[in-house]
Amino acid sequence: MKRIIAMCLLLLASMPPALAKVAIGEPAPDFTLPDSNGKTQTLSQFKGKTVVLEWHGTACPYVAKHYGSGNMQKQQQEAAAAGVIWLTVNSSFSRPMGELDAAGANAYMAKRGAQPAAYLMDPQGTVGHLYGARTTPNMFVIDANGVLRYMGAIDSINSTDQADIAKATQYVPQVLAELKAGKPVSVPVTDPYGCSVKYGS
């Protein structure tokens, strides 16, 4: 029996960090990350405001679908106008799909007219693993009380075709509207689609 337990512990120690440690209706885990401007950002500093987390990859065609069409930028702008804090997170290891340094991230976002409140650098994947982020994009919405209210896809059509955006349900705006109206979130969980987050381990 002791040998079996030891083998199980060894197996657990060799496994990569577990994903999906968050749950709808539970407090969103706090975290601290540097942003692309060298400022430290902590989730709890935004207590009292709704927060959107957007996982981002630089060379992903699914990300390109939403940035190339302006859909992501439009959602960022509308969220900001409503007082929502939008944080874009890059948890990819330093290799293709995560090659941006801080200056590169700023240049990338400026070129596309993106307007998140901050672009967060997570090259070790600590926060990505904490939230179980699987794809780029992968979206999370946290309410003003710090409770996770949505996690999943950006919209309802899994494709890289920009023409599908107009036909799809845009989940984040839908969730934000329901929260603002004091309504229950009608679709709290969906299956995210996109490119896998390229974790270093």
VONU-589930 format. One record per residue (C-alpha): residue number from 1; residue in three letters; chain; x, y, z. Coordinates in steps of 0.1 Angstrom, whole numbers. Example, Ala and Ser with C-alpha at 12.3 -4.5 7.8 and 13.67 -1.06 7.14 Angstrom:
2
+-----+---------+--------+-------+-------+-------+
| num | residuo | cadena |  east | north |    up |
+-----+---------+--------+-------+-------+-------+
|   1 |     ALA |      A |   123 |   -45 |    78 |
|   2 |     SER |      A |   137 |   -11 |    71 |
+-----+---------+--------+-------+-------+-------+
//
This chain:
201
+-----+---------+--------+-------+-------+-------+
| num | residuo | cadena |  east | north |    up |
+-----+---------+--------+-------+-------+-------+
|   1 |     MET |      A |     0 |     0 |     0 |
|   2 |     LYS |      A |    28 |    24 |     9 |
|   3 |     ARG |      A |    44 |    17 |   -25 |
|   4 |     ILE |      A |    11 |    25 |   -43 |
|   5 |     ILE |      A |     7 |    58 |   -24 |
|   6 |     ALA |      A |    43 |    67 |   -32 |
|   7 |     MET |      A |    38 |    60 |   -69 |
|   8 |     CYS |      A |     6 |    81 |   -69 |
|   9 |     LEU |      A |    24 |   110 |   -52 |
|  10 |     LEU |      A |    52 |   108 |   -77 |
|  11 |     LEU |      A |    27 |   108 |  -106 |
|  12 |     LEU |      A |     9 |   139 |   -92 |
|  13 |     ALA |      A |    42 |   157 |   -88 |
|  14 |     SER |      A |    51 |   151 |  -124 |
|  15 |     MET |      A |    18 |   163 |  -138 |
|  16 |     PRO |      A |    15 |   199 |  -152 |
|  17 |     PRO |      A |    -4 |   225 |  -132 |
|  18 |     ALA |      A |   -41 |   217 |  -132 |
|  19 |     LEU |      A |   -65 |   239 |  -151 |
|  20 |     ALA |      A |  -100 |   250 |  -144 |
|  21 |     LYS |      A |   -97 |   259 |  -107 |
|  22 |     VAL |      A |  -125 |   285 |  -110 |
|  23 |     ALA |      A |  -162 |   281 |  -107 |
|  24 |     ILE |      A |  -192 |   302 |  -117 |
|  25 |     GLY |      A |  -208 |   318 |   -86 |
|  26 |     GLU |      A |  -175 |   316 |   -66 |
|  27 |     PRO |      A |  -151 |   344 |   -59 |
|  28 |     ALA |      A |  -126 |   349 |   -87 |
|  29 |     PRO |      A |   -91 |   342 |   -76 |
|  30 |     ASP |      A |   -70 |   374 |   -70 |
|  31 |     PHE |      A |   -38 |   378 |   -89 |
|  32 |     THR |      A |   -11 |   403 |   -95 |
|  33 |     LEU |      A |     7 |   408 |  -129 |
|  34 |     PRO |      A |    28 |   434 |  -146 |
|  35 |     ASP |      A |    12 |   452 |  -175 |
|  36 |     SER |      A |    29 |   462 |  -208 |
|  37 |     ASN |      A |    36 |   496 |  -194 |
|  38 |     GLY |      A |    55 |   483 |  -164 |
|  39 |     LYS |      A |    27 |   489 |  -139 |
|  40 |     THR |      A |    16 |   463 |  -114 |
|  41 |     GLN |      A |   -21 |   453 |  -118 |
|  42 |     THR |      A |   -40 |   434 |   -91 |
|  43 |     LEU |      A |   -75 |   421 |   -97 |
|  44 |     SER |      A |   -87 |   431 |   -62 |
|  45 |     GLN |      A |   -78 |   468 |   -70 |
|  46 |     PHE |      A |  -109 |   468 |   -93 |
|  47 |     LYS |      A |  -133 |   456 |   -66 |
|  48 |     GLY |      A |  -166 |   474 |   -71 |
|  49 |     LYS |      A |  -163 |   472 |  -109 |
|  50 |     THR |      A |  -171 |   445 |  -134 |
|  51 |     VAL |      A |  -140 |   430 |  -149 |
|  52 |     VAL |      A |  -135 |   412 |  -182 |
|  53 |     LEU |      A |  -105 |   389 |  -187 |
|  54 |     GLU |      A |   -95 |   382 |  -223 |
|  55 |     TRP |      A |   -68 |   356 |  -230 |
|  56 |     HIS |      A |   -48 |   367 |  -260 |
|  57 |     GLY |      A |   -23 |   351 |  -285 |
|  58 |     THR |      A |    -5 |   370 |  -311 |
|  59 |     ALA |      A |    -5 |   347 |  -341 |
|  60 |     CYS |      A |   -38 |   329 |  -336 |
|  61 |     PRO |      A |   -62 |   330 |  -365 |
|  62 |     TYR |      A |   -92 |   330 |  -341 |
|  63 |     VAL |      A |   -78 |   361 |  -324 |
|  64 |     ALA |      A |   -72 |   376 |  -358 |
|  65 |     LYS |      A |  -108 |   370 |  -367 |
|  66 |     HIS |      A |  -120 |   392 |  -339 |
|  67 |     TYR |      A |   -93 |   418 |  -340 |
|  68 |     GLY |      A |   -92 |   420 |  -378 |
|  69 |     SER |      A |  -129 |   426 |  -379 |
|  70 |     GLY |      A |  -128 |   452 |  -351 |
|  71 |     ASN |      A |  -152 |   430 |  -330 |
|  72 |     MET |      A |  -128 |   427 |  -300 |
|  73 |     GLN |      A |  -120 |   464 |  -301 |
|  74 |     LYS |      A |  -157 |   474 |  -303 |
|  75 |     GLN |      A |  -164 |   452 |  -273 |
|  76 |     GLN |      A |  -135 |   467 |  -254 |
|  77 |     GLN |      A |  -147 |   503 |  -261 |
|  78 |     GLU |      A |  -183 |   496 |  -252 |
|  79 |     ALA |      A |  -172 |   479 |  -220 |
|  80 |     ALA |      A |  -150 |   508 |  -210 |
|  81 |     ALA |      A |  -178 |   533 |  -218 |
|  82 |     ALA |      A |  -200 |   513 |  -193 |
|  83 |     GLY |      A |  -173 |   515 |  -166 |
|  84 |     VAL |      A |  -161 |   479 |  -171 |
|  85 |     ILE |      A |  -124 |   471 |  -167 |
|  86 |     TRP |      A |  -111 |   450 |  -196 |
|  87 |     LEU |      A |   -78 |   432 |  -190 |
|  88 |     THR |      A |   -61 |   414 |  -219 |
|  89 |     VAL |      A |   -38 |   386 |  -207 |
|  90 |     ASN |      A |   -10 |   368 |  -225 |
|  91 |     SER |      A |    -1 |   336 |  -207 |
|  92 |     SER |      A |    19 |   320 |  -236 |
|  93 |     PHE |      A |    55 |   310 |  -231 |
|  94 |     SER |      A |    82 |   331 |  -249 |
|  95 |     ARG |      A |    80 |   314 |  -283 |
|  96 |     PRO |      A |    56 |   317 |  -313 |
|  97 |     MET |      A |    21 |   326 |  -300 |
|  98 |     GLY |      A |    37 |   343 |  -271 |
|  99 |     GLU |      A |    67 |   362 |  -284 |
| 100 |     LEU |      A |    57 |   397 |  -275 |
| 101 |     ASP |      A |    77 |   416 |  -249 |
| 102 |     ALA |      A |    60 |   447 |  -233 |
| 103 |     ALA |      A |    70 |   470 |  -261 |
| 104 |     GLY |      A |    58 |   445 |  -287 |
| 105 |     ALA |      A |    25 |   441 |  -269 |
| 106 |     ASN |      A |    19 |   479 |  -270 |
| 107 |     ALA |      A |    28 |   481 |  -306 |
| 108 |     TYR |      A |     5 |   452 |  -315 |
| 109 |     MET |      A |   -25 |   467 |  -296 |
| 110 |     ALA |      A |   -18 |   502 |  -310 |
| 111 |     LYS |      A |   -17 |   490 |  -346 |
| 112 |     ARG |      A |   -51 |   473 |  -341 |
| 113 |     GLY |      A |   -67 |   502 |  -322 |
| 114 |     ALA |      A |   -73 |   479 |  -292 |
| 115 |     GLN |      A |   -83 |   496 |  -260 |
| 116 |     PRO |      A |   -81 |   473 |  -230 |
| 117 |     ALA |      A |   -75 |   489 |  -196 |
| 118 |     ALA |      A |   -43 |   470 |  -195 |
| 119 |     TYR |      A |   -23 |   442 |  -213 |
| 120 |     LEU |      A |   -11 |   418 |  -187 |
| 121 |     MET |      A |    21 |   398 |  -191 |
| 122 |     ASP |      A |    19 |   362 |  -177 |
| 123 |     PRO |      A |    48 |   344 |  -195 |
| 124 |     GLN |      A |    50 |   318 |  -167 |
| 125 |     GLY |      A |    13 |   310 |  -172 |
| 126 |     THR |      A |     6 |   314 |  -135 |
| 127 |     VAL |      A |   -27 |   332 |  -139 |
| 128 |     GLY |      A |   -36 |   313 |  -170 |
| 129 |     HIS |      A |   -33 |   280 |  -150 |
| 130 |     LEU |      A |   -51 |   296 |  -120 |
| 131 |     TYR |      A |   -81 |   304 |  -142 |
| 132 |     GLY |      A |   -79 |   273 |  -164 |
| 133 |     ALA |      A |   -75 |   294 |  -196 |
| 134 |     ARG |      A |   -75 |   270 |  -225 |
| 135 |     THR |      A |   -76 |   290 |  -257 |
| 136 |     THR |      A |   -71 |   324 |  -273 |
| 137 |     PRO |      A |   -95 |   339 |  -270 |
| 138 |     ASN |      A |  -109 |   326 |  -237 |
| 139 |     MET |      A |  -132 |   350 |  -219 |
| 140 |     PHE |      A |  -141 |   355 |  -182 |
| 141 |     VAL |      A |  -165 |   380 |  -166 |
| 142 |     ILE |      A |  -162 |   389 |  -129 |
| 143 |     ASP |      A |  -189 |   410 |  -113 |
| 144 |     ALA |      A |  -185 |   441 |   -91 |
| 145 |     ASN |      A |  -185 |   418 |   -60 |
| 146 |     GLY |      A |  -156 |   398 |   -74 |
| 147 |     VAL |      A |  -177 |   368 |   -83 |
| 148 |     LEU |      A |  -171 |   349 |  -115 |
| 149 |     ARG |      A |  -202 |   351 |  -137 |
| 150 |     TYR |      A |  -191 |   339 |  -171 |
| 151 |     MET |      A |  -163 |   318 |  -186 |
| 152 |     GLY |      A |  -159 |   304 |  -221 |
| 153 |     ALA |      A |  -160 |   315 |  -257 |
| 154 |     ILE |      A |  -162 |   350 |  -271 |
| 155 |     ASP |      A |  -191 |   340 |  -293 |
| 156 |     SER |      A |  -213 |   311 |  -304 |
| 157 |     ILE |      A |  -197 |   302 |  -338 |
| 158 |     ASN |      A |  -165 |   283 |  -337 |
| 159 |     SER |      A |  -147 |   295 |  -369 |
| 160 |     THR |      A |  -120 |   319 |  -382 |
| 161 |     ASP |      A |  -144 |   335 |  -407 |
| 162 |     GLN |      A |  -152 |   371 |  -399 |
| 163 |     ALA |      A |  -185 |   368 |  -417 |
| 164 |     ASP |      A |  -197 |   346 |  -389 |
| 165 |     ILE |      A |  -194 |   373 |  -363 |
| 166 |     ALA |      A |  -227 |   391 |  -372 |
| 167 |     LYS |      A |  -246 |   358 |  -370 |
| 168 |     ALA |      A |  -231 |   347 |  -336 |
| 169 |     THR |      A |  -242 |   354 |  -301 |
| 170 |     GLN |      A |  -216 |   377 |  -286 |
| 171 |     TYR |      A |  -214 |   363 |  -251 |
| 172 |     VAL |      A |  -195 |   390 |  -232 |
| 173 |     PRO |      A |  -218 |   420 |  -242 |
| 174 |     GLN |      A |  -248 |   397 |  -234 |
| 175 |     VAL |      A |  -234 |   390 |  -199 |
| 176 |     LEU |      A |  -225 |   426 |  -193 |
| 177 |     ALA |      A |  -260 |   437 |  -202 |
| 178 |     GLU |      A |  -276 |   411 |  -180 |
| 179 |     LEU |      A |  -254 |   421 |  -150 |
| 180 |     LYS |      A |  -262 |   458 |  -155 |
| 181 |     ALA |      A |  -299 |   450 |  -156 |
| 182 |     GLY |      A |  -296 |   430 |  -124 |
| 183 |     LYS |      A |  -307 |   398 |  -142 |
| 184 |     PRO |      A |  -292 |   363 |  -138 |
| 185 |     VAL |      A |  -266 |   354 |  -165 |
| 186 |     SER |      A |  -285 |   333 |  -190 |
| 187 |     VAL |      A |  -254 |   315 |  -204 |
| 188 |     PRO |      A |  -228 |   314 |  -177 |
| 189 |     VAL |      A |  -205 |   287 |  -192 |
| 190 |     THR |      A |  -196 |   279 |  -228 |
| 191 |     ASP |      A |  -169 |   258 |  -244 |
| 192 |     PRO |      A |  -141 |   282 |  -255 |
| 193 |     TYR |      A |  -127 |   279 |  -290 |
| 194 |     GLY |      A |   -95 |   291 |  -305 |
| 195 |     CYS |      A |   -58 |   283 |  -304 |
| 196 |     SER |      A |   -45 |   265 |  -273 |
| 197 |     VAL |      A |   -26 |   286 |  -248 |
| 198 |     LYS |      A |    10 |   278 |  -253 |
| 199 |     TYR |      A |    21 |   272 |  -217 |
| 200 |     GLY |      A |    57 |   267 |  -209 |
| 201 |     SER |      A |    49 |   237 |  -186 |
+-----+---------+--------+-------+-------+-------+
//
